[in-house]
Amino acid sequence: MTLRILTAEISHETNTFNIRPTDLQDFRNRFLLDGASAVAARGAANTELAGVLDTGRRYGWDVTHVISAAAGPGGRVTDDAFDHICAPLMRAAETGAWDGILLMLHGAMVTASFEDGDGEILRRLRAITGPDLPVAVTLDPHANVSTAMCALAQILVSYTTYPHVDFRATGRRAAEVLNRTIHGEIQPQTLRVHRPMLEEANGGRTDIGPMIERHAMARAFEARAGVYAVSINGAFPNADIAEVGPTVLVTAEIGLTQAQDIGEEIADDIWQRRDERLNSYLDVAEAAEVARVWKTGSGPLIIADYADNPGAGAYGDATALLNALLKADVSDACFGPLVDPQAAMILQSQTVGSTVTLAIGGRTAPEFGGGPLNVTGTLKWRGNGDVTGSGPILGGLHRSFGATAVLNVQGIDILIVSIAHQMLDLRQFETFGIMPADYRVVALKSMQHFRAAFAPIAGRIIVCDSGALCTMDYAKMPYVNVPRPMHPLDQID
């Protein structure tokens, strides 16, 4: 029997402190593709969709993929945008006779009307399909997984790496469990264990630290009879919602008494080690001083501004680190991206090689990471910011910075862009004539993900908290809706 499988990809990580709503154009800016276009663009790359299609070919599935939609992390998704991207999935669910559904979600979407956007997708779907149709979901491990998500989908499987490099493998894992479920070999459910923290202490980092041991535990548990997936979610702390924080998900046979114990054991370890830190965050002056004295030879100094990471919903236009580098006379350096559509557009009308004076950055919320800088520099590049990645995360995938320019100010090549993306891939610099390996200092806006591509060229990596919207000092953020007490906002014994 040929199985008919409905699939869709709907992804957003919502920073509820970001004042800019995420609208339909924001989805178009990253990708908003119908089924055929999505398969053509994403079906052979390192994506969950590719992994699902791999499994579908193996078992002879008839896969109908209806939409791939993702916007860069930002403010709450508007109701209009949410309804628009959900509509193709709901229409297909209503009109087709499906053996199973596989959704590729993020797990941290918040909309104008729903704190649990991913749960709302599943609620709408279940209103059409009823409670029994097998549904599998892939998740980002920075999901804030809700109780509703676990009640509405039998199978939830998260990536196991941060930086995330196992998208395709995760799609395959979820699809394999779905296939066994449809054939009646297994009857899974997903149990959720949660701890009252804004995030796992290291954000779920898996290249070093305690998460390596936890994932080893998870893989060992998955070898037990009746356990099909153990997912560890470090959570997304920039969401002022009721169900925030790290979770352990155990997808196991219905009634398996060990499942709860498995989740509790890993969650207890997360809680007991909640004060362990792998990163030492420098302020901008400290980072600039390290850059000033850095010697070439072993590779560039990489400075990552975690706090102004567009990949966590920061605006990407904070200037505090750039200002500190300029004041310290750091040269032979590059910096990016600085998200400033106004400055990028002004520079499109200038001649490459000309000297330009203008204000850059800091336009959105100067209280988070600094206001506009008035600079004079030499225009080195301008044009369309299309990029095709070549590294472990973005390899073969397309991104666009929109109107883009490179301005050299006091020996720092500044990449000024119109559409926010965090730095994940060397090609995000190289496309515009900036070869990171050739610089003494590379300053970029990203959390952890940059390591996949930039660590191999780095002489040293330091991380910085510039005081921008994704500051690691959570006490500075106006949390209202999170339940209290909540670590680290409160002291909990």
Secondary structure by P-SEA (a helix, b strand, c coil): cbbbbbbbbbbbbccccccccccaaaaaacccccaaaaaacccccccaaaaaaaaaaaacccccccbbbbccccccccaaaaaaaaaaaaaaaacccccbbbbbccccccccccccaaaaaaaaaaaccccccbbbbbbcccccccaaaaaaccbbbbbccccccaaaaaaaaaaaaaaaaaaccbbbbbbbbbcccccccccccccccaaaaaaaaaaaaaacccccbbbbbccccccccccbbbbbbbbccccccaaaaaaaaaaaaaaaaccccccccccaaaaaaaaaacccccccbbbbcccccccccccccccaaaaaaaaaccccccccccccaaaaaaaccccccbbbbbbbccccccccccccccbbbbbcccccbbbbbcccccccbbbbccccbbbbccccccccccccccccccccccccccccccccbbbbbccccccccccccccbbbbbccccccccccccccccccccccccccccc
